[in-house]
Amino acid sequence: MRRILKLTFLFLFLVTAPTAGAVRYHGRLALGLYNSTEEFKEPGVSAAHNDVRNLSGRFYLGIADLWSPKLDFAADVRDKYEFFGKLAQDQRTLDDRNTFQLRELAVGDPQVLGSSFYRLGRFAVLDAGSVFNDGIEVGWRRGGWKSGLFGGLNAKRHEQEYVQSNPESKQAGLYLTYESKADAWSRVFRVGHGVVQQMYESDVDRQYLYQNILYQWGTYNRILTLAYVDFVPRTNLQNGLLSLQTRLTQRLENQLDVSGVDVIEYQRRQGVRERLTPSPYQEVKDRVTYRATPRLAWIVQGRSGIRKIDELKRTEAALGVALPAFFSPRWEVSLLLGSREEFTSSGAFANLKVGYFSDTRELVLDLDAATEEYQDGKKLSPIVIELSATQQISRQFFGILSLQGATDEEVTIFGAFMRLGYRFGNREIPPLRDGAAPRGHL
């Protein structure tokens, strides 16, 4: 946290310097607290090693038109204190751990010779798959086209959770993107490709192609693709997504999602109750919505997935009803009833979602109740409930609160997350919307 305070003082120095009259700046400061506890109901079974508690802080600062020639400066620092962060092998206890991340510290000129640009420092190259780079990036813009190349040290290897200094890991890459000028917010075309090679010492550690396409030709019609294709150590689709959303008639809509993830991404997405070893996973999911009236819609939903490591399957079939603006324009309710096979168990489930949306507040309640019968004959009746709230306190302050609980005959898990954020700067802050966004349009 002390590092964040030091950067705050640096910010105050920069914006109060004699040349600060023409400087434009904006930033965000956020403090968060997360706590999760797990308690087994069987006497004598301890779950203290699964408890999680951490305190985090984030600080972002962006400055434009700094000095002469006009330069851009950006800094993003994050600090996380984990109360049970690391295992003391000799004492078999969990000790605290503090993790500091310098996610971005870069300076550059966005308009060298009119259409060229460069950046120096640590930054994420979004057009090449959000790869973090300690080094340099140079590029060129004209019309809707953007191209660039970069090189330096890989600041976040694929298996790493945090951004850090990796002096033994070098990388280089290039990218090309195109985005058309849209005549309406509902019409978008963007395509991007990047090629990246990463080395560990003198060996090629990873070589991949990043590809992203977004084509939207109407409010309810779009196609999205996202892919990471690895060539080293072997050729395979590491992570990929194909999403197709279409309006077949004025009342009938369909959304098809085909996805695949590797072991690392699977682990990041695992639910609070899942205890299986992470595995590569592929899934197909389809959702059909029939809008009988503006306030009533019927839903048919199904999905099928398989884990590669053990060929365990996940299948689901459900029917439901959605009531957008049924009670008032700010409320939305949906209910799904169905059956599913969840790798090692099978049973029925019910899912209820209630949402309230206004210009300054969003509240969402998600309740999932199920029956599970396992291959060994064990039967459970899990209930998972999540309540999340977002409050725009003022034009500068906002707060987030999320509560999640899960319980069955064996264990009870409870988690809570809170965050308070503050925005500042002399750049114009976008006005708050004067009503709830159209559901499903963003």
N, C-alpha and C positions, 0 to 999 in steps of 0.2 A: 504493500500500500504506500510505502514511503516513496517508491519510484513514481507512482502516479502523482503524488504531491509535487515532486520535483518537476515533472513535466508541466504541471499546472503553472508553476512559477515561470517556466520557460515561455509558456503561452502568454502570460501577463507581460513579460518583458518584450516579446515580439510585437504585441498589439499596442503597446504604449510607447514604443520607440518613436523617434522624430519622424520617421517615414511612414508611420502607421496610418496617416490620414487617408491614403489610397488603398490600404490593405483591406481585403474582404476575408472574413473568417467565419467559421461555424464549427460546432463541436457537440459532443454528447458525453455525459458522465452518468454512469449507472452503478448501483450497488445492489447485490443480490445475495440471498440466503437460501440454501437448500438443505432439507433434513429428511431422512428416510430411515424408518425403523422396521425391523422384521421380528416377529415373535411367533415361535412354534407353540402349538397348543398341547403337544405331548409333553408330559412332565419330564424334566431332566434334559431336554433338548435345548441347547443355546443357539441363538442366531445373532449374537452380538457382533460377530465378525462380518455380518452382512449389512450392518448399519452404516449409513452414509450421512455426513454432515460437512458442509463446506460454506465458506464465505468468499464471495468473488467481487471484484471491482473492474470496471471497464472505463477507459478514457479515450476518446477520439477527438482529434483536432485537425481541421483542414484550413489552410491559408492560401489565398490566391493573390496575385499581383504583389508579390513580396520582392522588395528591392528592385534593382534595375540591372539587367533586363528582367522583365516580369517573370517570376518563378512561382511554381506551386509547391507547397509543402504539406505533407500529411504524416500524422503519427497516430498509431493505434496500439495502446498498451493494455494488458489485462493481467490481473493478479488473482490467484485462487489459493485459498488456504483450506486444506483438507484436515479435519480433526482426526480422521482415521485413515490416513493416506498411504502409509507404507508399513510393511511387515518387518518387525524386529525378529530375525530368525532365532537369536539366542534366547529371547524371552517369550517367543510365540505371542507377541502382542502387536497391536496396531498403533503406530506413533503418528504424530501430526506431520504434515508435509506442506510446504509452500511452493507454488509453481508460478513463476513470472514469465509472461510472454510478451515479447516485443513483436507484434504481428505486422506492424508497418512502421517504417521510418524512412521516408523517401522525399527527394526533391527533384524537380524537373521543369522543363519548359514545354507547355502544351502546344506552342505555335512557333517552332523554329523554322525560319524561311517560309512562313505562311502555313504550309500543310504538313510539316514534319513535327515530331515530338520526341522527347527522350525522358527517361527517369533513371535516377541513381539511388541505391540504397536497398532496403528490404521492402518488398511489395508482392501482392498477388497478381499474377497475370490471368485475368478472368477469361480472356479469349483463347487461352490454351488449357482450359480446364481448371482454373483457379489454382495453378501451381505457384507455390511461394518461392521467390527468387531473391537471393542476396547477390546483387550485381547490377546489371544495366539492361535497359530495354530501349530500343530505338524503333521508330515506326513512321508511318505516313498515312494521312487521311485525305480523301477527296470524294466529294459527293457522299454516297452511302457506303463507300469502300473504306476498309481499314486493314492495314497489314503491318506486321512488325516481327522483330526477332529479338531474342534475349539470351543472356548467358550469365553464369555465375555459380553460386553454391545453392544446393537444394536445401531450403530451410525447413522443409517438412516432408520427410519420407512418407511413403504411403502407409506404413504400419505405425507411424508415430501419431500420438494424440495431440501433441502440442507443437507449435512453431518454436524452433530452437536453432542454434548454430551447429552446422554439420560441416566442418572444414574438410572432411574426407569425401564429401559427396558433391560432385560437380554435375552441372546440367547445361543444356542449350536447347533452344527450340525456336520455332517460327509459327506464324498463324496468318490466316486471311479470313476476314468476315465481311459480310454485306448485309445492309439493312435498308429496305426501301422506304421512301417517304410515304407515309400513310395519309389518306384523305379522311380517315375516321379512326377513332380509338379501337373499333372492332375489326380493323383490317391491318394485319401485321405480316410482314415477311422478313425473316432473319435467318441467315445461314452462316455457320462458322466452322472452320477446321483448324486444327493445330497438330503439330508433330513435335514430340519432346523426347530427348534422349538423356537419361540420367546415369551417372557413373558412380561407383563406389571404389575409391582409390583409382586403380587403372583398369578395372573391369566394368563392362556395361551392365548395370544393375536393372534397368528398366528402359524400355523403348515402346512408346505407345502413340496411337492416333486418337485425338479428341474430336468429336463431331457433335454438332448441335444445330437442329433445324426447328424453327417455329413458323408455321404458316397458318394464319387465321383469316378466313374469308367471310366471317359473319359472327354475330354475337354468340351463336351456339355451334359454330363449325370451326374446328381447328385440328391441326396435327402437330405433334411435338415428338422429336426424337433426341435422344441423348445417349452417347456411347463412348466408352473407353476401350479401345481395341489394343491389346498388348501384343508385341512382337518378340520381346525378350522378357523373361527367360523362355517363353513359348508363345505361340500365336493363339490367342483366345479372347473372347469378349469378357472382359473383367466385370464391368458394370454397364448395364444398358436399359433403356426405357423407350417404348413406343406407345404413345397415347393418342387415340383418335376419338374425338368428340364430334358428333354429327346430329343435326336435326333432320330426321327422316320425313316428317310431316309437320304441320303446325302444332301438333300435340305430342308427337312421338320423338323422343331423343334417345341416343345411345352413346355410351362411353366405354371404349375398349382399351385396356392397359395390358401390355406385355412387358415384363421386366425380368432382369436377372442381376444378382448381386454376388460378390465374392464373400469370403469368410469374414473379412474385416467389416464390411458394410452390414453383413447379417448380424454381427455382434452388436453393432450400434443400434439396430432396429429391434432387438429382442424385447419381448414384453417382460413385465416385472415378475411374472409367475413362471416363465420358461426357464428350464434348467438344462436343456440340451446343449451339447457341444456345438459351437458355431460351424456352419457348413455353407458352401456355395448353394444358391437357391434360385430357382426359376419359377415364375408364376404368370398365369393368365387370369385376368379379371374383367368381367363384363357387367354393365349396369344399364338397364332399360327403364326409362321414365315415361309414363303416359300422363300428360297433364289434362285431366278431365275437365277441370275448371281452373281459373287463375288462383284459387285457394285450395285446390285438392289435386294431388298427383299420386299415382300408383307406381310402385317400384318392384322390379324383378332383378335380382342380383345373384351372381354366381362367381366362383373362382376356383382354380385348381393350381396347386403348386407342389414341388418336389424338392427335397434336399438331396444333394449329390452324394454326400459322404455316406449316407445309410439308406437312401431311397425311401425315407419316410415321407408320407404325403399329407397335404393339407387341402381339403375340399370344403366347399360351402355352397349352400343354396338357400335363398331367402326371398320372402315376399314382404312388402311393406307399404306404408302410406306416408306421404309427406303433406304437411299442412302449412305452406308458406303464407304468412299474413292472414291466417284463418281467424285468429282472435283479435289481432290488430296489426297494422303495417310493420310494427317493430318486433313481432314474435314469429318464431318458426318452430314447428314440432314435427318430428318424424319417428316412426316406429317400424322396426324390422323384426320378423319372426322367421326362424329357419333352423336348419340342422347343419352340423359341420363335423368333419374329422380333423382333429388337430394333432397330427403326427402320431402320438401314442394313445390318443383317446378319441371318443366319439360321443355325440349327444346333441341336444337341442339348445337353442339360445334365443334370447330376446334382447334387443338393443333399443333404448329410448334416448333421443336427443332433444333437448329444449334449448333454444337460443333467444336471447334478447339483444337487439342491436339499436343503438341510437347514435347521435352525433358525437358524444363524448364517452360512451360506455358500451362494453360488450360483455355479456354473461352467457356462458355455455355450460350446460349440464349434460354429461354423458354417462348413462347407466347401462351396464351389460350384465345380465344374469344368465347362467347356463347350467346344464347338467353334463357331467363327464364320466364315462365309464372306460377304464383303462384295460389293457390287455391282460393284466394280472388279476382282474376282477375288482379292483378298487374303484369306488364310486365317490365323486366329489360334486359339490354344488357351489361353484365359485360365483362371487359377486364382485364386480369391479365398478367403481364409481369415480368420476372425475368432475371437478368443478373448477372452472377457470374464469377469471374476471380481469378485464382491462379497463382502466379509468384514466381519462385525460383530465388531469387535475386543473391545468391551466395551459396556456400556449407554450410554456416552458417545461412543466412538470407532468410526468405520467407514471402510473403504477400498474404492476401486474401481480396477480395472486393466483396460484394454481394448487389445488388440493387433490390428492389421489389416494384412494384406499382400495385394497383387494383382500378378500377373505374367503377361506373355504374351511373344510374340516381339519386341515393340518396346520395352516399358517395364516397370520394376519400381517399385512404390509400396509404401512401408511407413509405417504410422502407429502411434503409441502415445499413450495417454491414461492419466494417473494422477490420483487425487484422494484426499485425506485429509480427513475431516470430523470435527467435534467438536460435540456437543450439550450444552447446559447449561441450568440454570434450576431454580426451586423448584416448578414445576408437575410433576405426576406424569407421568413418561415411560411411554408404553404398554409393557407387557412384551413381550419377544421371543416370537415364536410358538414353540410346542413341536414343530413339525413343518413339513414342506413344505406349501405351499398347494395345494389341488386344482388340477391343471393345466387351464387353460382356464376356470376359474371366476371369475377376478378381472376 
